[in-house]
Amino acid sequence: MGYPATASFDFVIMNPPFFGTHWMDHIRHAWDCLKDGGKLSAILPISAELGQSAKYVAFRRWAEKHSRGWRLFTDLPAESFVESGTLINTVILRLEK
């Protein structure tokens, strides 16, 4: 988050921290680092797809504007990261600027 948000990257692949909704801030910051036409892919907790609070809904509405017709989330198999000690189910978000 300390990196200057200048539109200088063609592609961002990320696995932001899952704590609370901090990942939303990381996604938006990474978005600001993309050049026009740049693409972002992120591994997120499944709550990104299923969360019902106003903050989750607002984030999905924002993200849908940048999904370019792709399915917004792609589910990963349950417990995909169990070997690294993470039991949280995850999804992949893909956006294009």
N, C-alpha and C positions, 0 to 999 in steps of 0.2 A: 504494500500500500504506500510505501515511501517513494516508489519509483514515479518520476514525473509522467503525468498522463498526456503524452504527446502522441499524435497519430502517426506512429512510425513503424508499426508491425503489420505484416500481411496475414499472420496467423498466430493465434494464441491457443495453446493447449494447457489446461489447468486442472488442478485438484485443490480448490480452496478449502479453508478450514470449515468443518461442518457445524461448529459450535453455534447454537442459536440460529440467527439469520445473518451472521457475518458474511457468509458466502455471497449474499446478494450484493453487498458493497464491493466485494472483490470482483464479481462479474461486471458490475457497472464500471469499475476502475479499469479493468482489462479492456472493456468495450471502448473506452476513451483512448486507449493506446493503439487501436486498430486504424489502419488507413481505410479510405473508402474502398469497398470491395473486399475488405479483410474478413476472415472467418475466425470464429471462436468456438472451441469445443471444451466442455467442462464436465467433470464427474461431480455429481451433486447427490445429497441425500434424497431419498425418495419423497421426503416432505416437500421438496421443490415442486413436485408434480401433484401431490395430494393435499398439501396444507390449505386450510380454509380461512385463515385469518385475513384481514384486509391487506396486510403487507404481502402475503403470498399471492393473493389474487391480483394485486396491483403489479407485482413483479411479472407474473405470467402474462398479463395484458401487455406490458412493455415488451417482453421477450417475443410474444407472438407477432409483433410488428416487424421483427427482424429474423423471423424463421424462414423466410423466402419459400414458403410452401412446403417445407419439410415438416415432418411430425416434430413437434417441439421437444418432446422427451423420448428417449429410447431406454426402455428398462434393461438393466443388466441382471444376470441371474442372481437369485437370492444368495446372500453371503459371498459375493464375488471376492471380497477382500478378507475373508476369515483367516487366511494364512498370515496376514499382517496384523491380526488382532482386532479387526474391525468387523463388527456384526451388523452394521447398519446397511440396509438395502439401498441400492444406488441407481441412478439414472444418468444418462448422458444428455446434456443440453447442447444444441448446435444452433449458432446464429451467424448471420452474414450482414455486414455493414453496407 
